[in-house]
Amino acid sequence: MTAEKKEGYVTIERVNGIASIEFFHPQSNSLPGKLLDALAKAIHAEGLNTATKVMILRSSGEKIFCAGASFDELLAITSEEQGLAFFSGFANVLNAMREAPKCIIARIHGKCVGGGVGLAAAADYAIAVEGADIKLSELAVGIGPFVIGPAVERKLGLSAFSQLTIDATMWRSADWALRKGLFAELHTDLAGMDQSVKRLATTLSNTSPEAMREVKNILWKGTENWNTLLKERAAISGRLILSDASKSFLAKFHTPKTPTA
């Protein structure tokens, strides 16, 4: 495995006004701090790029769209300051998606956990395939979906968000996510999903940039306080992740690195 594959990556591919932003991490497309920072910067940059008319957010691999926060990185947090810095990474990504003056289409090819659900919720239009089940596992970890909560609640409503939050070990089907409004479309296979993503992206790439900007302003009305709110939520997660309950849970999934000669 190459160094890039081991550390994960964020790439941008631009074709005819469509910017495809892809992320990857070998641990089920989980998101450590470096990838969160790179993802936020990529989305922000394409929002400013006049040649980019629409964005597609996607991940590599086959089974999991995004497993959320990196457990190894969560286990390594030893202070509230470190916790705030890590969870602020998710806040920065969501705010970059919210503030981008261009529509963001999320290509959801597999399961979403925690922060992965947040990414799908913060997208302007999410297109998924059957099997893209979702789960908010944060409460089981000893924290809660505090940072991504506003995005998920905005898209699904308080009742569905509460169900996901409280029953943190239960998977909800992709069809459930479609019915609750997280996914705009659900396809039976990858080919159908990709065809729909391409169709919508092409259509939007030929849409008036000014009109798209005004539409996003309307759709995201009431979220103007998120720059402050999500950082406040990040501080809550950063404090709770230091608890014995959280450390004990995370330790079950930690694989010690084998020393090299």
ChimeraX commands (.cxc) that place a marker at each C-alpha (Angstrom):
marker #1 position 0.00,0.00,0.00 radius 0.5
marker #1 position 1.37,3.41,-0.96 radius 0.5
marker #1 position 1.96,6.13,1.63 radius 0.5
marker #1 position -0.99,8.06,0.21 radius 0.5
marker #1 position -3.26,5.06,0.63 radius 0.5
marker #1 position -2.07,4.52,4.22 radius 0.5
marker #1 position -2.62,8.14,5.25 radius 0.5
marker #1 position -5.71,8.75,3.16 radius 0.5
marker #1 position -6.25,11.55,0.68 radius 0.5
marker #1 position -8.54,14.23,-0.72 radius 0.5
marker #1 position -8.44,14.84,-4.46 radius 0.5
marker #1 position -10.20,17.23,-6.83 radius 0.5
marker #1 position -11.02,16.47,-10.46 radius 0.5
marker #1 position -12.48,19.24,-12.61 radius 0.5
marker #1 position -14.33,18.58,-15.88 radius 0.5
marker #1 position -16.62,21.02,-17.68 radius 0.5
marker #1 position -17.41,23.08,-14.61 radius 0.5
marker #1 position -17.97,20.04,-12.38 radius 0.5
marker #1 position -15.54,19.57,-9.49 radius 0.5
marker #1 position -15.50,16.05,-8.05 radius 0.5
marker #1 position -14.04,16.09,-4.55 radius 0.5
marker #1 position -13.07,12.59,-3.42 radius 0.5
marker #1 position -11.80,11.46,-0.04 radius 0.5
marker #1 position -10.39,8.14,1.08 radius 0.5
marker #1 position -9.02,6.54,4.21 radius 0.5
marker #1 position -8.10,2.85,4.57 radius 0.5
marker #1 position -10.07,2.58,7.83 radius 0.5
marker #1 position -13.51,2.53,6.22 radius 0.5
marker #1 position -13.18,6.10,4.96 radius 0.5
marker #1 position -12.99,7.43,8.50 radius 0.5
marker #1 position -11.91,11.04,8.90 radius 0.5
marker #1 position -8.80,11.99,10.90 radius 0.5
marker #1 position -7.97,15.65,11.44 radius 0.5
marker #1 position -5.72,15.97,8.38 radius 0.5
marker #1 position -8.42,14.71,6.04 radius 0.5
marker #1 position -11.04,16.95,7.64 radius 0.5
marker #1 position -8.78,19.95,7.11 radius 0.5
marker #1 position -8.05,18.98,3.51 radius 0.5
marker #1 position -11.74,18.39,2.80 radius 0.5
marker #1 position -12.81,21.75,4.25 radius 0.5
marker #1 position -10.10,23.55,2.26 radius 0.5
marker #1 position -11.04,21.76,-0.97 radius 0.5
marker #1 position -14.73,22.65,-0.64 radius 0.5
marker #1 position -13.91,26.25,0.25 radius 0.5
marker #1 position -11.50,26.58,-2.69 radius 0.5
marker #1 position -13.99,25.20,-5.21 radius 0.5
marker #1 position -16.63,27.53,-3.84 radius 0.5
marker #1 position -14.35,30.42,-4.78 radius 0.5
marker #1 position -13.23,28.96,-8.11 radius 0.5
marker #1 position -15.18,30.77,-10.83 radius 0.5
marker #1 position -14.60,27.88,-13.23 radius 0.5
marker #1 position -16.42,25.48,-10.90 radius 0.5
marker #1 position -20.20,25.54,-11.28 radius 0.5
marker #1 position -21.18,22.55,-9.14 radius 0.5
marker #1 position -19.46,20.10,-6.77 radius 0.5
marker #1 position -19.76,16.35,-6.30 radius 0.5
marker #1 position -18.69,14.99,-2.91 radius 0.5
marker #1 position -17.73,11.34,-3.05 radius 0.5
marker #1 position -15.48,8.78,-1.41 radius 0.5
marker #1 position -13.44,5.90,-2.75 radius 0.5
marker #1 position -13.95,2.22,-2.02 radius 0.5
marker #1 position -16.99,0.00,-2.28 radius 0.5
marker #1 position -18.84,-0.68,0.97 radius 0.5
marker #1 position -18.69,2.41,3.20 radius 0.5
marker #1 position -19.18,6.03,2.21 radius 0.5
marker #1 position -17.82,7.34,5.50 radius 0.5
marker #1 position -17.31,5.80,8.95 radius 0.5
marker #1 position -17.13,9.18,10.69 radius 0.5
marker #1 position -14.41,10.19,13.12 radius 0.5
marker #1 position -11.16,8.25,13.25 radius 0.5
marker #1 position -11.25,6.11,16.40 radius 0.5
marker #1 position -7.46,6.03,16.62 radius 0.5
marker #1 position -7.36,9.82,16.64 radius 0.5
marker #1 position -10.18,10.03,19.19 radius 0.5
marker #1 position -8.28,7.67,21.49 radius 0.5
marker #1 position -5.17,9.86,21.21 radius 0.5
marker #1 position -6.96,12.97,22.50 radius 0.5
marker #1 position -5.69,13.84,25.99 radius 0.5
marker #1 position -7.01,17.35,26.61 radius 0.5
marker #1 position -10.11,19.42,26.00 radius 0.5
marker #1 position -8.08,21.67,23.72 radius 0.5
marker #1 position -7.12,18.73,21.52 radius 0.5
marker #1 position -10.71,17.54,21.54 radius 0.5
marker #1 position -11.98,20.95,20.49 radius 0.5
marker #1 position -9.42,21.10,17.68 radius 0.5
marker #1 position -10.39,17.68,16.34 radius 0.5
marker #1 position -14.15,18.12,16.41 radius 0.5
marker #1 position -13.79,21.63,14.99 radius 0.5
marker #1 position -12.56,19.83,11.87 radius 0.5
marker #1 position -16.08,18.52,11.31 radius 0.5
marker #1 position -17.48,21.98,12.01 radius 0.5
marker #1 position -15.18,23.46,9.37 radius 0.5
marker #1 position -16.27,20.94,6.75 radius 0.5
marker #1 position -19.99,21.47,7.40 radius 0.5
marker #1 position -19.59,25.24,7.36 radius 0.5
marker #1 position -17.60,25.07,4.12 radius 0.5
marker #1 position -20.45,23.09,2.56 radius 0.5
marker #1 position -23.03,25.49,3.92 radius 0.5
marker #1 position -21.22,28.62,2.79 radius 0.5
marker #1 position -20.24,27.40,-0.68 radius 0.5
marker #1 position -22.25,29.44,-3.21 radius 0.5
marker #1 position -22.61,26.38,-5.42 radius 0.5
marker #1 position -24.71,23.25,-5.06 radius 0.5
marker #1 position -23.01,20.17,-3.63 radius 0.5
marker #1 position -24.21,16.75,-4.74 radius 0.5
marker #1 position -23.26,13.89,-2.43 radius 0.5
marker #1 position -22.68,10.49,-4.04 radius 0.5
marker #1 position -23.51,8.01,-1.28 radius 0.5
marker #1 position -22.29,4.60,-2.46 radius 0.5
marker #1 position -22.32,2.84,0.91 radius 0.5
marker #1 position -23.01,3.00,4.61 radius 0.5
marker #1 position -22.76,6.25,6.59 radius 0.5
marker #1 position -21.83,6.39,10.27 radius 0.5
marker #1 position -21.70,9.46,12.51 radius 0.5
marker #1 position -19.91,12.21,10.65 radius 0.5
marker #1 position -20.69,10.44,7.38 radius 0.5
marker #1 position -24.37,11.07,8.03 radius 0.5
marker #1 position -23.44,14.70,8.70 radius 0.5
marker #1 position -21.77,14.98,5.29 radius 0.5
marker #1 position -24.82,13.55,3.56 radius 0.5
marker #1 position -27.08,15.93,5.48 radius 0.5
marker #1 position -24.97,19.00,4.70 radius 0.5
marker #1 position -24.99,18.26,0.98 radius 0.5
marker #1 position -27.57,20.14,-1.02 radius 0.5
marker #1 position -28.68,16.97,-2.79 radius 0.5
marker #1 position -27.74,13.42,-1.82 radius 0.5
marker #1 position -28.05,10.54,-4.27 radius 0.5
marker #1 position -27.62,7.06,-2.80 radius 0.5
marker #1 position -27.69,3.39,-3.68 radius 0.5
marker #1 position -29.51,0.61,-1.88 radius 0.5
marker #1 position -27.43,-0.62,1.04 radius 0.5
marker #1 position -26.35,2.88,2.05 radius 0.5
marker #1 position -27.68,2.38,5.56 radius 0.5
marker #1 position -27.06,5.00,8.24 radius 0.5
marker #1 position -26.29,5.15,11.96 radius 0.5
marker #1 position -25.40,7.84,14.49 radius 0.5
marker #1 position -23.13,5.89,16.85 radius 0.5
marker #1 position -21.90,8.83,18.95 radius 0.5
marker #1 position -23.92,8.15,22.10 radius 0.5
marker #1 position -22.54,4.60,22.20 radius 0.5
marker #1 position -19.04,6.12,22.05 radius 0.5
marker #1 position -19.81,8.24,25.09 radius 0.5
marker #1 position -20.33,11.54,23.29 radius 0.5
marker #1 position -23.18,12.65,21.03 radius 0.5
marker #1 position -23.77,13.94,17.49 radius 0.5
marker #1 position -23.32,17.50,18.69 radius 0.5
marker #1 position -21.40,19.01,15.77 radius 0.5
marker #1 position -23.29,17.31,12.96 radius 0.5
marker #1 position -26.61,17.50,14.84 radius 0.5
marker #1 position -27.79,20.83,13.38 radius 0.5
marker #1 position -27.21,19.57,9.84 radius 0.5
marker #1 position -28.95,16.24,10.43 radius 0.5
marker #1 position -31.89,17.81,12.27 radius 0.5
marker #1 position -32.26,20.44,9.54 radius 0.5
marker #1 position -32.55,17.76,6.86 radius 0.5
marker #1 position -34.48,15.00,8.68 radius 0.5
marker #1 position -36.43,16.87,11.34 radius 0.5
marker #1 position -36.25,16.60,15.11 radius 0.5
marker #1 position -38.14,13.30,15.43 radius 0.5
marker #1 position -35.93,11.32,13.04 radius 0.5
marker #1 position -32.79,12.96,14.43 radius 0.5
marker #1 position -33.87,11.96,17.94 radius 0.5
marker #1 position -34.40,8.36,16.87 radius 0.5
marker #1 position -30.96,8.16,15.31 radius 0.5
marker #1 position -29.31,9.84,18.29 radius 0.5
marker #1 position -30.93,7.81,21.07 radius 0.5
marker #1 position -30.78,4.35,19.48 radius 0.5
marker #1 position -27.13,4.71,18.59 radius 0.5
marker #1 position -26.45,1.05,17.77 radius 0.5
marker #1 position -29.29,0.50,15.30 radius 0.5
marker #1 position -28.81,0.76,11.57 radius 0.5
marker #1 position -31.53,2.54,9.60 radius 0.5
marker #1 position -32.01,1.39,6.02 radius 0.5
marker #1 position -31.28,3.55,3.00 radius 0.5
marker #1 position -35.02,3.47,2.29 radius 0.5
marker #1 position -35.66,4.91,5.77 radius 0.5
marker #1 position -33.15,7.67,5.01 radius 0.5
marker #1 position -34.92,8.35,1.71 radius 0.5
marker #1 position -38.33,8.58,3.37 radius 0.5
marker #1 position -37.00,10.91,6.07 radius 0.5
marker #1 position -35.42,13.24,3.50 radius 0.5
marker #1 position -31.71,12.57,4.00 radius 0.5
marker #1 position -31.45,11.10,0.51 radius 0.5
marker #1 position -33.13,12.80,-2.42 radius 0.5
marker #1 position -32.85,9.69,-4.60 radius 0.5
marker #1 position -32.20,6.00,-3.99 radius 0.5
marker #1 position -31.07,3.70,-6.80 radius 0.5
marker #1 position -30.92,-0.06,-7.04 radius 0.5
marker #1 position -27.36,-0.16,-8.38 radius 0.5
marker #1 position -24.21,1.93,-8.72 radius 0.5
marker #1 position -24.72,2.48,-12.45 radius 0.5
marker #1 position -28.11,4.05,-11.89 radius 0.5
marker #1 position -26.79,6.23,-9.09 radius 0.5
marker #1 position -23.83,7.43,-11.13 radius 0.5
marker #1 position -26.02,8.16,-14.12 radius 0.5
marker #1 position -28.25,10.32,-11.95 radius 0.5
marker #1 position -25.30,12.11,-10.35 radius 0.5
marker #1 position -23.88,12.89,-13.79 radius 0.5
marker #1 position -27.24,14.06,-15.11 radius 0.5
marker #1 position -27.88,16.46,-12.24 radius 0.5
marker #1 position -24.30,17.75,-12.13 radius 0.5
marker #1 position -24.38,18.46,-15.87 radius 0.5
marker #1 position -27.70,20.26,-15.57 radius 0.5
marker #1 position -26.49,22.39,-12.67 radius 0.5
marker #1 position -23.21,23.18,-14.42 radius 0.5
marker #1 position -25.27,24.99,-17.06 radius 0.5
marker #1 position -27.38,26.87,-14.51 radius 0.5
marker #1 position -26.95,30.56,-13.72 radius 0.5
marker #1 position -24.31,30.87,-10.95 radius 0.5
marker #1 position -26.17,33.88,-9.53 radius 0.5
marker #1 position -29.43,31.96,-9.39 radius 0.5
marker #1 position -27.76,29.01,-7.70 radius 0.5
marker #1 position -26.18,31.30,-5.12 radius 0.5
marker #1 position -29.55,32.85,-4.29 radius 0.5
marker #1 position -31.19,29.43,-4.04 radius 0.5
marker #1 position -28.54,28.30,-1.55 radius 0.5
marker #1 position -29.06,31.48,0.48 radius 0.5
marker #1 position -32.74,30.62,0.77 radius 0.5
marker #1 position -32.25,26.93,1.48 radius 0.5
marker #1 position -29.72,27.62,4.26 radius 0.5
marker #1 position -31.61,30.53,5.82 radius 0.5
marker #1 position -31.48,30.37,9.61 radius 0.5
marker #1 position -28.04,28.79,9.81 radius 0.5
marker #1 position -26.08,32.02,9.93 radius 0.5
marker #1 position -24.98,31.28,13.50 radius 0.5
marker #1 position -23.36,27.96,12.67 radius 0.5
marker #1 position -19.80,29.29,12.69 radius 0.5
marker #1 position -20.27,29.88,16.41 radius 0.5
marker #1 position -22.76,27.12,17.18 radius 0.5
marker #1 position -20.76,24.24,15.71 radius 0.5
marker #1 position -17.60,25.32,17.52 radius 0.5
marker #1 position -19.55,25.37,20.79 radius 0.5
marker #1 position -20.79,21.87,20.00 radius 0.5
marker #1 position -17.23,20.78,19.20 radius 0.5
marker #1 position -16.17,21.86,22.67 radius 0.5
marker #1 position -18.83,19.59,24.21 radius 0.5
marker #1 position -17.60,16.59,22.24 radius 0.5
marker #1 position -14.00,17.52,23.01 radius 0.5
marker #1 position -14.75,17.39,26.73 radius 0.5
marker #1 position -16.81,14.20,26.73 radius 0.5
marker #1 position -14.34,12.21,24.64 radius 0.5
marker #1 position -11.95,12.33,27.62 radius 0.5
marker #1 position -14.33,10.34,29.83 radius 0.5
marker #1 position -13.45,6.86,31.03 radius 0.5
marker #1 position -16.53,5.53,29.23 radius 0.5
marker #1 position -15.35,6.89,25.90 radius 0.5
marker #1 position -11.76,5.74,26.31 radius 0.5
marker #1 position -12.90,2.26,27.32 radius 0.5
marker #1 position -15.20,2.00,24.29 radius 0.5
marker #1 position -12.57,3.24,21.84 radius 0.5
marker #1 position -9.89,0.95,23.23 radius 0.5
marker #1 position -11.93,-2.06,22.07 radius 0.5
marker #1 position -11.42,-1.01,18.47 radius 0.5
marker #1 position -7.80,0.15,18.69 radius 0.5
marker #1 position -5.21,-1.95,16.92 radius 0.5
marker #1 position -1.69,-1.26,18.27 radius 0.5
marker #1 position 0.85,-0.54,15.56 radius 0.5
marker #1 position 3.51,-3.19,15.08 radius 0.5
marker #1 position 6.99,-1.76,15.75 radius 0.5
marker #1 position 9.33,-1.71,12.79 radius 0.5
marker #1 position 12.99,-2.62,12.96 radius 0.5
marker link #1:1,2 radius 0.2
marker link #1:2,3 radius 0.2
marker link #1:3,4 radius 0.2
marker link #1:4,5 radius 0.2
marker link #1:5,6 radius 0.2
marker link #1:6,7 radius 0.2
marker link #1:7,8 radius 0.2
marker link #1:8,9 radius 0.2
marker link #1:9,10 radius 0.2
marker link #1:10,11 radius 0.2
marker link #1:11,12 radius 0.2
marker link #1:12,13 radius 0.2
marker link #1:13,14 radius 0.2
marker link #1:14,15 radius 0.2
marker link #1:15,16 radius 0.2
marker link #1:16,17 radius 0.2
marker link #1:17,18 radius 0.2
marker link #1:18,19 radius 0.2
marker link #1:19,20 radius 0.2
marker link #1:20,21 radius 0.2
marker link #1:21,22 radius 0.2
marker link #1:22,23 radius 0.2
marker link #1:23,24 radius 0.2
marker link #1:24,25 radius 0.2
marker link #1:25,26 radius 0.2
marker link #1:26,27 radius 0.2
marker link #1:27,28 radius 0.2
marker link #1:28,29 radius 0.2
marker link #1:29,30 radius 0.2
marker link #1:30,31 radius 0.2
marker link #1:31,32 radius 0.2
marker link #1:32,33 radius 0.2
marker link #1:33,34 radius 0.2
marker link #1:34,35 radius 0.2
marker link #1:35,36 radius 0.2
marker link #1:36,37 radius 0.2
marker link #1:37,38 radius 0.2
marker link #1:38,39 radius 0.2
marker link #1:39,40 radius 0.2
marker link #1:40,41 radius 0.2
marker link #1:41,42 radius 0.2
marker link #1:42,43 radius 0.2
marker link #1:43,44 radius 0.2
marker link #1:44,45 radius 0.2
marker link #1:45,46 radius 0.2
marker link #1:46,47 radius 0.2
marker link #1:47,48 radius 0.2
marker link #1:48,49 radius 0.2
marker link #1:49,50 radius 0.2
marker link #1:50,51 radius 0.2
marker link #1:51,52 radius 0.2
marker link #1:52,53 radius 0.2
marker link #1:53,54 radius 0.2
marker link #1:54,55 radius 0.2
marker link #1:55,56 radius 0.2
marker link #1:56,57 radius 0.2
marker link #1:57,58 radius 0.2
marker link #1:58,59 radius 0.2
marker link #1:59,60 radius 0.2
marker link #1:60,61 radius 0.2
marker link #1:61,62 radius 0.2
marker link #1:62,63 radius 0.2
marker link #1:63,64 radius 0.2
marker link #1:64,65 radius 0.2
marker link #1:65,66 radius 0.2
marker link #1:66,67 radius 0.2
marker link #1:67,68 radius 0.2
marker link #1:68,69 radius 0.2
marker link #1:69,70 radius 0.2
marker link #1:70,71 radius 0.2
marker link #1:71,72 radius 0.2
marker link #1:72,73 radius 0.2
marker link #1:73,74 radius 0.2
marker link #1:74,75 radius 0.2
marker link #1:75,76 radius 0.2
marker link #1:76,77 radius 0.2
marker link #1:77,78 radius 0.2
marker link #1:78,79 radius 0.2
marker link #1:79,80 radius 0.2
marker link #1:80,81 radius 0.2
marker link #1:81,82 radius 0.2
marker link #1:82,83 radius 0.2
marker link #1:83,84 radius 0.2
marker link #1:84,85 radius 0.2
marker link #1:85,86 radius 0.2
marker link #1:86,87 radius 0.2
marker link #1:87,88 radius 0.2
marker link #1:88,89 radius 0.2
marker link #1:89,90 radius 0.2
marker link #1:90,91 radius 0.2
marker link #1:91,92 radius 0.2
marker link #1:92,93 radius 0.2
marker link #1:93,94 radius 0.2
marker link #1:94,95 radius 0.2
marker link #1:95,96 radius 0.2
marker link #1:96,97 radius 0.2
marker link #1:97,98 radius 0.2
marker link #1:98,99 radius 0.2
marker link #1:99,100 radius 0.2
marker link #1:100,101 radius 0.2
marker link #1:101,102 radius 0.2
marker link #1:102,103 radius 0.2
marker link #1:103,104 radius 0.2
marker link #1:104,105 radius 0.2
marker link #1:105,106 radius 0.2
marker link #1:106,107 radius 0.2
marker link #1:107,108 radius 0.2
marker link #1:108,109 radius 0.2
marker link #1:109,110 radius 0.2
marker link #1:110,111 radius 0.2
marker link #1:111,112 radius 0.2
marker link #1:112,113 radius 0.2
marker link #1:113,114 radius 0.2
marker link #1:114,115 radius 0.2
marker link #1:115,116 radius 0.2
marker link #1:116,117 radius 0.2
marker link #1:117,118 radius 0.2
marker link #1:118,119 radius 0.2
marker link #1:119,120 radius 0.2
marker link #1:120,121 radius 0.2
marker link #1:121,122 radius 0.2
marker link #1:122,123 radius 0.2
marker link #1:123,124 radius 0.2
marker link #1:124,125 radius 0.2
marker link #1:125,126 radius 0.2
marker link #1:126,127 radius 0.2
marker link #1:127,128 radius 0.2
marker link #1:128,129 radius 0.2
marker link #1:129,130 radius 0.2
marker link #1:130,131 radius 0.2
marker link #1:131,132 radius 0.2
marker link #1:132,133 radius 0.2
marker link #1:133,134 radius 0.2
marker link #1:134,135 radius 0.2
marker link #1:135,136 radius 0.2
marker link #1:136,137 radius 0.2
marker link #1:137,138 radius 0.2
marker link #1:138,139 radius 0.2
marker link #1:139,140 radius 0.2
marker link #1:140,141 radius 0.2
marker link #1:141,142 radius 0.2
marker link #1:142,143 radius 0.2
marker link #1:143,144 radius 0.2
marker link #1:144,145 radius 0.2
marker link #1:145,146 radius 0.2
marker link #1:146,147 radius 0.2
marker link #1:147,148 radius 0.2
marker link #1:148,149 radius 0.2
marker link #1:149,150 radius 0.2
marker link #1:150,151 radius 0.2
marker link #1:151,152 radius 0.2
marker link #1:152,153 radius 0.2
marker link #1:153,154 radius 0.2
marker link #1:154,155 radius 0.2
marker link #1:155,156 radius 0.2
marker link #1:156,157 radius 0.2
marker link #1:157,158 radius 0.2
marker link #1:158,159 radius 0.2
marker link #1:159,160 radius 0.2
marker link #1:160,161 radius 0.2
marker link #1:161,162 radius 0.2
marker link #1:162,163 radius 0.2
marker link #1:163,164 radius 0.2
marker link #1:164,165 radius 0.2
marker link #1:165,166 radius 0.2
marker link #1:166,167 radius 0.2
marker link #1:167,168 radius 0.2
marker link #1:168,169 radius 0.2
marker link #1:169,170 radius 0.2
marker link #1:170,171 radius 0.2
marker link #1:171,172 radius 0.2
marker link #1:172,173 radius 0.2
marker link #1:173,174 radius 0.2
marker link #1:174,175 radius 0.2
marker link #1:175,176 radius 0.2
marker link #1:176,177 radius 0.2
marker link #1:177,178 radius 0.2
marker link #1:178,179 radius 0.2
marker link #1:179,180 radius 0.2
marker link #1:180,181 radius 0.2
marker link #1:181,182 radius 0.2
marker link #1:182,183 radius 0.2
marker link #1:183,184 radius 0.2
marker link #1:184,185 radius 0.2
marker link #1:185,186 radius 0.2
marker link #1:186,187 radius 0.2
marker link #1:187,188 radius 0.2
marker link #1:188,189 radius 0.2
marker link #1:189,190 radius 0.2
marker link #1:190,191 radius 0.2
marker link #1:191,192 radius 0.2
marker link #1:192,193 radius 0.2
marker link #1:193,194 radius 0.2
marker link #1:194,195 radius 0.2
marker link #1:195,196 radius 0.2
marker link #1:196,197 radius 0.2
marker link #1:197,198 radius 0.2
marker link #1:198,199 radius 0.2
marker link #1:199,200 radius 0.2
marker link #1:200,201 radius 0.2
marker link #1:201,202 radius 0.2
marker link #1:202,203 radius 0.2
marker link #1:203,204 radius 0.2
marker link #1:204,205 radius 0.2
marker link #1:205,206 radius 0.2
marker link #1:206,207 radius 0.2
marker link #1:207,208 radius 0.2
marker link #1:208,209 radius 0.2
marker link #1:209,210 radius 0.2
marker link #1:210,211 radius 0.2
marker link #1:211,212 radius 0.2
marker link #1:212,213 radius 0.2
marker link #1:213,214 radius 0.2
marker link #1:214,215 radius 0.2
marker link #1:215,216 radius 0.2
marker link #1:216,217 radius 0.2
marker link #1:217,218 radius 0.2
marker link #1:218,219 radius 0.2
marker link #1:219,220 radius 0.2
marker link #1:220,221 radius 0.2
marker link #1:221,222 radius 0.2
marker link #1:222,223 radius 0.2
marker link #1:223,224 radius 0.2
marker link #1:224,225 radius 0.2
marker link #1:225,226 radius 0.2
marker link #1:226,227 radius 0.2
marker link #1:227,228 radius 0.2
marker link #1:228,229 radius 0.2
marker link #1:229,230 radius 0.2
marker link #1:230,231 radius 0.2
marker link #1:231,232 radius 0.2
marker link #1:232,233 radius 0.2
marker link #1:233,234 radius 0.2
marker link #1:234,235 radius 0.2
marker link #1:235,236 radius 0.2
marker link #1:236,237 radius 0.2
marker link #1:237,238 radius 0.2
marker link #1:238,239 radius 0.2
marker link #1:239,240 radius 0.2
marker link #1:240,241 radius 0.2
marker link #1:241,242 radius 0.2
marker link #1:242,243 radius 0.2
marker link #1:243,244 radius 0.2
marker link #1:244,245 radius 0.2
marker link #1:245,246 radius 0.2
marker link #1:246,247 radius 0.2
marker link #1:247,248 radius 0.2
marker link #1:248,249 radius 0.2
marker link #1:249,250 radius 0.2
marker link #1:250,251 radius 0.2
marker link #1:251,252 radius 0.2
marker link #1:252,253 radius 0.2
marker link #1:253,254 radius 0.2
marker link #1:254,255 radius 0.2
marker link #1:255,256 radius 0.2
marker link #1:256,257 radius 0.2
marker link #1:257,258 radius 0.2
marker link #1:258,259 radius 0.2
marker link #1:259,260 radius 0.2
marker link #1:260,261 radius 0.2
view
